[in-house]
Amino acid sequence: MPPLPKRKISKGRRDRRRSHLAMTATSLTACPNCHKMRLPHHVCPHCGHYGGEEIFTVEQKKSKTQ
């Protein structure tokens, strides 16, 4: 038989233990080139710039015309 707790853990103590497990929203910064939101310290997925330099070229999506 496994060991069992001697006392009930109160809701306050349980919640204080879990207080650091809360989810946080990702912080976004505006791209200085295209002014769209991107992750900090990452290449902009919209224009391909990082640190004032173009890292890669972004291809335009082809529209489906019928």
VOKOLFI-509929 format. One line per field, with one value per atom (N, C-alpha, C): atom name; residue number from 0; x negated, y, z. Coordinates in nm, 4 decimals, always signed. Each point is the difference from the previous one (the first is absolute). Example, Ala and Ser with C-alpha at 12.3 -4.5 7.8 and 13.67 -1.06 7.14 Angstrom:
2
site = c(N;CA;C;N;CA;C)
pos = c(0;0;0;1;1;1)
c1 = c(-1.3190;+0.0890;-0.0900;+0.0350;-0.0820;+0.0770)
c2 = c(-0.5690;+0.1190;+0.1200;+0.1050;+0.1190;+0.1090)
c3 = c(+0.7800;+0.0000;+0.0000;-0.0720;+0.0060;+0.0730)
END
This chain:
66
site = c(N;CA;C;N;CA;C;N;CA;C;N;CA;C;N;CA;C;N;CA;C;N;CA;C;N;CA;C;N;CA;C;N;CA;C;N;CA;C;N;CA;C;N;CA;C;N;CA;C;N;CA;C;N;CA;C;N;CA;C;N;CA;C;N;CA;C;N;CA;C;N;CA;C;N;CA;C;N;CA;C;N;CA;C;N;CA;C;N;CA;C;N;CA;C;N;CA;C;N;CA;C;N;CA;C;N;CA;C;N;CA;C;N;CA;C;N;CA;C;N;CA;C;N;CA;C;N;CA;C;N;CA;C;N;CA;C;N;CA;C;N;CA;C;N;CA;C;N;CA;C;N;CA;C;N;CA;C;N;CA;C;N;CA;C;N;CA;C;N;CA;C;N;CA;C;N;CA;C;N;CA;C;N;CA;C;N;CA;C;N;CA;C;N;CA;C;N;CA;C;N;CA;C;N;CA;C;N;CA;C;N;CA;C;N;CA;C;N;CA;C;N;CA;C;N;CA;C;N;CA;C)
pos = c(0;0;0;1;1;1;2;2;2;3;3;3;4;4;4;5;5;5;6;6;6;7;7;7;8;8;8;9;9;9;10;10;10;11;11;11;12;12;12;13;13;13;14;14;14;15;15;15;16;16;16;17;17;17;18;18;18;19;19;19;20;20;20;21;21;21;22;22;22;23;23;23;24;24;24;25;25;25;26;26;26;27;27;27;28;28;28;29;29;29;30;30;30;31;31;31;32;32;32;33;33;33;34;34;34;35;35;35;36;36;36;37;37;37;38;38;38;39;39;39;40;40;40;41;41;41;42;42;42;43;43;43;44;44;44;45;45;45;46;46;46;47;47;47;48;48;48;49;49;49;50;50;50;51;51;51;52;52;52;53;53;53;54;54;54;55;55;55;56;56;56;57;57;57;58;58;58;59;59;59;60;60;60;61;61;61;62;62;62;63;63;63;64;64;64;65;65;65)
c1 = c(-0.0852;+0.0852;-0.0902;+0.0272;-0.0851;+0.0274;-0.0956;+0.0217;+0.1067;+0.0761;+0.1083;-0.0295;+0.0511;-0.0226;+0.0727;-0.0655;+0.0600;+0.1091;-0.0129;+0.0964;+0.0447;+0.1182;+0.0510;-0.0767;-0.0386;-0.0646;+0.1103;-0.0070;+0.1046;-0.0036;+0.1116;+0.0093;-0.0983;-0.0191;-0.0941;-0.1425;-0.0416;-0.1362;-0.0199;+0.1011;-0.0072;-0.0127;+0.0819;-0.0018;-0.1281;-0.0569;-0.1273;-0.1118;+0.0057;-0.1010;+0.0095;+0.1206;+0.0212;-0.0029;-0.0329;+0.0099;-0.0958;-0.1139;-0.0971;+0.0294;+0.1064;+0.0335;+0.0936;+0.0351;+0.0959;-0.0596;+0.0839;-0.0426;-0.0154;-0.0995;-0.0189;+0.0101;+0.0488;+0.0134;-0.1384;-0.0236;-0.1285;-0.0124;-0.1175;-0.0216;-0.0360;+0.0601;-0.0238;-0.0541;-0.0855;-0.0528;+0.0309;+0.0041;+0.0279;-0.1286;+0.0092;-0.1139;-0.0329;-0.1265;-0.0326;+0.0110;+0.0024;+0.0068;+0.1449;+0.0813;+0.1375;+0.1042;-0.0403;+0.0861;+0.1079;-0.0209;+0.0905;-0.0579;+0.0837;-0.0446;-0.0793;-0.1104;-0.0853;-0.0565;-0.0580;-0.0649;-0.1315;-0.0351;-0.1279;-0.1167;-0.1085;-0.1227;+0.0239;+0.0978;+0.0271;+0.0128;-0.0258;+0.0185;+0.1494;+0.0345;+0.1407;+0.0514;+0.1074;+0.0509;+0.0729;+0.0345;+0.0757;-0.0908;-0.1149;-0.0873;-0.1397;-0.0402;-0.1292;-0.1165;+0.0253;-0.1077;-0.0309;-0.1277;-0.0425;-0.1221;+0.0055;-0.1137;-0.0340;+0.0989;-0.0229;-0.0502;-0.0120;-0.0467;+0.1069;+0.0040;+0.0937;-0.0649;+0.0575;-0.0545;+0.0465;+0.1270;+0.0530;+0.1119;+0.0286;+0.1081;+0.1280;+0.1073;+0.1304;+0.0735;+0.0415;+0.0745;+0.1454;+0.0574;+0.1400;+0.0868;+0.1134;+0.0918;+0.0697;+0.0141;+0.0689;+0.1501;+0.0743;+0.1451;+0.0609;+0.1028;+0.0675;+0.1064;-0.0239;+0.0984;+0.0620;+0.1287;+0.0707;+0.0493)
c2 = c(-0.1178;+0.1178;+0.1247;+0.0961;+0.1197;+0.0923;+0.0860;+0.0953;+0.1024;+0.0431;+0.0952;+0.1278;+0.1145;+0.1250;-0.0013;+0.0587;+0.0030;+0.1060;+0.1105;+0.1088;+0.0420;+0.0594;+0.0535;+0.1279;+0.0134;+0.1217;+0.0999;+0.1177;+0.0991;+0.0535;+0.0579;+0.0550;+0.1156;+0.0796;+0.1117;-0.0471;-0.1006;-0.0528;-0.0660;-0.0730;-0.0639;+0.1042;+0.1068;+0.1025;+0.0828;+0.0243;+0.0715;-0.0826;-0.1293;-0.0861;+0.0046;+0.0129;-0.0001;+0.1401;+0.1016;+0.1376;+0.0279;-0.0661;+0.0251;-0.0796;-0.0801;-0.0815;+0.0714;+0.1256;+0.0714;+0.0276;-0.0051;+0.0277;+0.1508;+0.0397;+0.1410;+0.0185;+0.1136;+0.0299;+0.0286;-0.0414;+0.0253;+0.1484;+0.0544;+0.1414;+0.0169;+0.0974;+0.0276;+0.1416;+0.0213;+0.1324;+0.0332;+0.1280;+0.0437;-0.0067;-0.0505;-0.0066;+0.1421;+0.0418;+0.1368;+0.0203;-0.1072;+0.0129;+0.0049;-0.1012;-0.0063;+0.0366;+0.0182;+0.0415;-0.1015;-0.1271;-0.1056;-0.0650;-0.0679;-0.0586;-0.1277;-0.0183;-0.1178;-0.0332;-0.1183;-0.0386;+0.0753;+0.0434;+0.0686;-0.0944;+0.0527;-0.0741;-0.1090;+0.0181;-0.0937;+0.0784;-0.0679;+0.0602;+0.0208;+0.1126;+0.0301;-0.0957;-0.0755;-0.0930;+0.0698;+0.1273;+0.0710;+0.0631;+0.0548;+0.0680;-0.0610;-0.0839;-0.0674;+0.0830;+0.1097;+0.0857;-0.0304;+0.0208;-0.0099;+0.0894;+0.0884;+0.0874;+0.0939;+0.0421;+0.0920;-0.0657;-0.1312;-0.0709;-0.0974;-0.0228;-0.0974;-0.1376;-0.0891;-0.1335;-0.0942;+0.0054;-0.0813;+0.0775;-0.0366;+0.0661;-0.0800;+0.0714;-0.0629;-0.0023;-0.1193;-0.0128;+0.0386;+0.0668;+0.0389;-0.1218;-0.0095;-0.1100;+0.0208;-0.1068;+0.0061;-0.0078;+0.0938;-0.0018;-0.0930;-0.0687;-0.0934;+0.0766;+0.0150;+0.0671;-0.1045;+0.0107;-0.0988;+0.0587)
c3 = c(+0.0000;+0.0000;+0.0000;-0.0901;-0.0060;+0.1180;+0.0319;+0.1092;-0.0362;+0.0976;-0.0207;+0.0769;-0.0458;+0.0734;+0.1341;+0.0999;+0.1335;+0.0125;-0.0739;+0.0090;-0.1402;-0.0059;-0.1261;-0.0350;-0.1260;-0.0478;-0.0330;+0.0624;-0.0205;-0.1433;-0.0440;-0.1349;-0.0187;+0.1037;-0.0094;-0.0182;+0.0754;-0.0119;-0.1358;-0.0461;-0.1310;-0.1114;+0.0097;-0.1035;+0.0035;+0.1181;+0.0076;-0.0621;+0.0146;-0.0604;-0.1526;-0.0523;-0.1441;-0.0613;+0.0774;-0.0497;-0.1140;-0.0057;-0.1063;-0.1265;-0.0003;-0.1162;-0.0979;+0.0306;-0.0840;-0.1373;-0.1030;-0.1364;-0.0180;-0.0794;-0.0304;-0.1514;-0.0403;-0.1427;-0.0578;-0.1240;-0.0625;-0.0308;+0.0261;-0.0273;-0.1469;-0.0626;-0.1415;-0.0133;-0.0996;-0.0288;-0.1457;-0.0296;-0.1371;-0.0807;-0.1211;-0.0912;-0.0454;+0.0085;-0.0424;-0.1508;-0.0778;-0.1451;-0.0501;+0.0386;-0.0521;+0.1057;+0.1248;+0.1111;+0.0352;-0.0366;+0.0430;+0.1243;+0.0771;+0.1257;-0.0260;+0.0763;-0.0120;+0.1375;+0.0135;+0.1244;+0.0141;+0.1223;+0.0158;-0.0248;-0.0561;-0.0314;-0.1043;-0.0874;-0.1085;-0.1301;-0.1103;-0.1320;-0.0223;-0.0586;-0.0271;-0.1073;+0.0275;-0.1008;-0.1145;+0.0169;-0.1024;-0.1060;+0.0438;-0.0961;-0.0071;+0.0963;-0.0047;+0.0481;+0.0707;+0.0495;+0.1462;+0.0368;+0.1398;+0.0179;+0.0969;+0.0280;-0.1141;-0.0760;-0.1098;-0.1271;-0.0019;-0.1184;-0.0476;-0.1310;-0.0548;+0.0080;+0.0774;+0.0213;-0.1110;-0.0338;-0.1095;-0.0677;-0.1239;-0.0719;+0.0195;+0.0195;+0.0221;-0.1322;-0.0417;-0.1245;+0.0215;-0.0989;+0.0060;-0.0297;+0.0693;-0.0248;-0.1337;-0.0740;-0.1287;+0.0248;-0.0588;+0.0163;-0.1046;+0.0401;-0.0908;-0.0792;-0.1294;-0.0853;-0.0912;-0.0189;-0.0813;-0.1271)
END
